[in-house]
Amino acid sequence: MCGYLGRTDAAKASEGFIQSLRDHLFGHIQRLPFSWHDTHRTGDIIQRCTSDVEVIRSFVSTQLLEVFRTVFLVAVSLGIMFSMNVKISLAAFVFLPVITGYSFFFYARVGTRFRAADEAEGELLSAVQENLTGVRVVRAFGRERFEVERFDRKNNAFAALWIHLGRLLSAYWGTGELITGVQVITVICFGVAETVDGRITLGQFLAFISYNAAMIW
C-alpha cells in the first residue's frame, strides 16, 4: 500500500512539474526574437520541447527519488555496520570514495559525448522536418534520392555516437562491478578473520554481509 501511494504521488508530482515546464518552455520560445529563430533549426527546438523534456521527466520521476533512497540506504547501512564491527566497516567504507570518485570522473568525461549525441538527434529531426515541410518542392525537382542520402548520413552519424556511448557505458559498469566485487571480497576476508578471532559472531557476520550488499548496490 505504501509503495502504491509513494509511486502514485511521485507520478503526480513529476507530471505536474513537467506540465509546468512544458508551458514555461513553450511560452519562452514564443517570446524569443526572430533573430533567435533564424539561428536555430526547427528540429532542435522540437527536440528541446519533446525528448529533452522527457529525459527530465524520467529523472524527476525515478532517478531523483533513487538518489535520496541511495543516500538514506548508505547512511543507515553504514551506521548499523559500524555499530557491529568498526574494523570490517572501515574496510567496506574505504571503497566508497573510490567508487564515487570514479563515477564523477567518468560522467564528467562522457558528458561531452552525450551532448554531441543530443545535437545529432536535433540535426536528424531537422532533416525530417525540413523534408516534410518542403515535400512538394522535393517531388517537383526529383530530389527524393538526395534527401534519402542526406537523412542516411545524419542517421548513421547519430547511430555511431550512441554505439560509442554504449561501449563507454559498458566499460563504466564493468569496471564498477569489478571494484564492488573487490570490495565484497575484502569485506568477506576481514569478516572471516574477525569471526575466527571471536570478535564477531557468525550471525553478525552474515547480517553484516547483507547490509554491505545493500549499501554497495
KAWODA-V303860 format. One record per residue. N is the residue number from 1. SS is DSSP state (hx for helix, st for strand, lp for the rest). PHI is phi in whole degrees, -180 to 180 (999 if undefined). PSI is psi in radians with two decimals (* if undefined). Layout:
# KAWODA-V303860
n: (N N)
ss: (SS SS)
phi: (PHI PHI)
psi: (PSI PSI)
This chain:
# KAWODA-V303860
n: (1 2 3 4 5 6 7 8 9 10 11 12 13 14 15 16 17 18 19 20 21 22 23 24 25 26 27 28 29 30 31 32 33 34 35 36 37 38 39 40 41 42 43 44 45 46 47 48 49 50 51 52 53 54 55 56 57 58 59 60 61 62 63 64 65 66 67 68 69 70 71 72 73 74 75 76 77 78 79 80 81 82 83 84 85 86 87 88 89 90 91 92 93 94 95 96 97 98 99 100 101 102 103 104 105 106 107 108 109 110 111 112 113 114 115 116 117 118 119 120 121 122 123 124 125 126 127 128 129 130 131 132 133 134 135 136 137 138 139 140 141 142 143 144 145 146 147 148 149 150 151 152 153 154 155 156 157 158 159 160 161 162 163 164 165 166 167 168 169 170 171 172 173 174 175 176 177 178 179 180 181 182 183 184 185 186 187 188 189 190 191 192 193 194 195 196 197 198 199 200 201 202 203 204 205 206 207 208 209 210 211 212 213 214 215 216 217)
ss: (lp hx hx hx hx hx hx hx hx hx hx hx hx hx hx hx hx hx hx hx hx hx hx hx hx hx hx hx hx hx hx lp lp hx hx hx hx hx lp lp lp hx hx hx hx hx hx hx hx lp hx hx hx hx hx hx hx hx hx hx hx hx hx hx hx hx hx hx hx hx hx hx hx hx hx hx hx hx hx hx hx hx hx hx lp hx hx hx hx hx hx hx hx hx hx hx hx hx hx hx hx hx hx hx hx hx hx hx hx hx hx hx hx hx hx hx hx hx hx hx hx hx hx hx hx hx hx hx hx hx hx hx hx lp hx hx hx hx hx hx lp lp lp hx hx hx hx hx hx hx hx hx hx hx hx hx hx hx hx hx hx hx hx hx hx hx hx hx hx hx hx hx hx hx hx hx hx hx hx hx hx hx hx hx hx hx hx hx hx hx hx hx hx hx hx hx lp lp lp lp lp hx hx hx hx hx hx hx hx hx hx hx hx hx hx hx lp)
phi: (999 -64 -64 -63 -65 -64 -68 -64 -65 -65 -65 -63 -65 -67 -68 -64 -64 -68 -60 -64 -64 -61 -61 -66 -66 -65 -63 -65 -63 -64 -91 -71 -70 -62 -61 -68 -66 -69 -102 -126 -71 -62 -62 -64 -65 -62 -62 -60 -85 -119 -67 -68 -65 -65 -62 -64 -61 -64 -66 -67 -79 -125 -71 -64 -64 -67 -61 -63 -63 -66 -61 -64 -65 -65 -63 -67 -62 -63 -59 -68 -64 -66 -71 -88 -162 -71 -62 -67 -64 -65 -63 -76 -70 -62 -83 -62 -61 -65 -65 -65 -63 -62 -65 -63 -62 -64 -71 -68 -77 -85 -58 -64 -73 -64 -64 -63 -66 -65 -68 -65 -65 -62 -65 -65 -64 -64 -62 -66 -63 -65 -66 -69 -67 -106 -62 -67 -67 -60 -67 -64 -101 61 -99 -59 -63 -62 -67 -64 -66 -64 -64 -63 -64 -67 -67 -64 -64 -64 -65 -63 -63 -74 -66 -64 -64 -60 -67 -63 -66 -63 -65 -63 -67 -64 -67 -62 -67 -64 -63 -67 -64 -63 -61 -62 -63 -62 -62 -64 -63 -63 -65 -63 -63 -68 -69 -63 -78 82 -86 -152 -81 -63 -63 -65 -63 -64 -65 -61 -61 -64 -65 -66 -63 -65 -70 -70 -62)
psi: (-0.79 -0.68 -0.71 -0.83 -0.68 -0.80 -0.66 -0.81 -0.67 -0.70 -0.74 -0.77 -0.78 -0.72 -0.64 -0.71 -0.78 -0.64 -0.79 -0.68 -0.76 -0.77 -0.81 -0.69 -0.82 -0.74 -0.67 -0.72 -0.66 -0.50 -0.11 2.59 2.86 -0.57 -0.60 -0.76 -0.51 -0.46 0.02 2.29 2.59 -0.65 -0.67 -0.73 -0.74 -0.71 -0.74 -0.63 -0.21 -1.41 -0.64 -0.68 -0.63 -0.63 -0.75 -0.72 -0.73 -0.69 -0.80 -0.70 -0.49 -0.98 -0.64 -0.74 -0.63 -0.59 -0.85 -0.70 -0.72 -0.78 -0.76 -0.76 -0.74 -0.76 -0.81 -0.78 -0.78 -0.72 -0.79 -0.71 -0.76 -0.54 -0.37 -0.81 2.07 -0.72 -0.86 -0.63 -0.69 -0.68 -0.62 -0.70 -0.55 -0.38 -0.37 -0.81 -0.58 -0.84 -0.77 -0.80 -0.70 -0.70 -0.82 -0.73 -0.77 -0.87 -0.42 -0.64 -0.64 -0.20 -0.70 -0.60 -0.59 -0.71 -0.68 -0.72 -0.66 -0.73 -0.63 -0.63 -0.68 -0.71 -0.65 -0.79 -0.63 -0.71 -0.72 -0.80 -0.77 -0.68 -0.79 -0.62 -0.70 0.56 -0.56 -0.70 -0.72 -0.81 -0.68 -0.64 0.14 0.76 0.30 -0.79 -0.72 -0.74 -0.68 -0.77 -0.67 -0.78 -0.68 -0.69 -0.81 -0.65 -0.71 -0.72 -0.72 -0.78 -0.70 -0.68 -0.74 -0.53 -0.73 -0.71 -0.69 -0.69 -0.73 -0.76 -0.64 -0.72 -0.69 -0.89 -0.64 -0.78 -0.68 -0.73 -0.59 -0.77 -0.80 -0.58 -0.73 -0.67 -0.81 -0.75 -0.72 -0.78 -0.73 -0.74 -0.81 -0.70 -0.72 -0.74 -0.74 -0.61 -0.76 -0.66 -0.10 0.22 -0.12 2.49 2.88 -0.71 -0.73 -0.67 -0.76 -0.70 -0.67 -0.76 -0.68 -0.78 -0.66 -0.70 -0.72 -0.71 -0.83 -0.40 *)
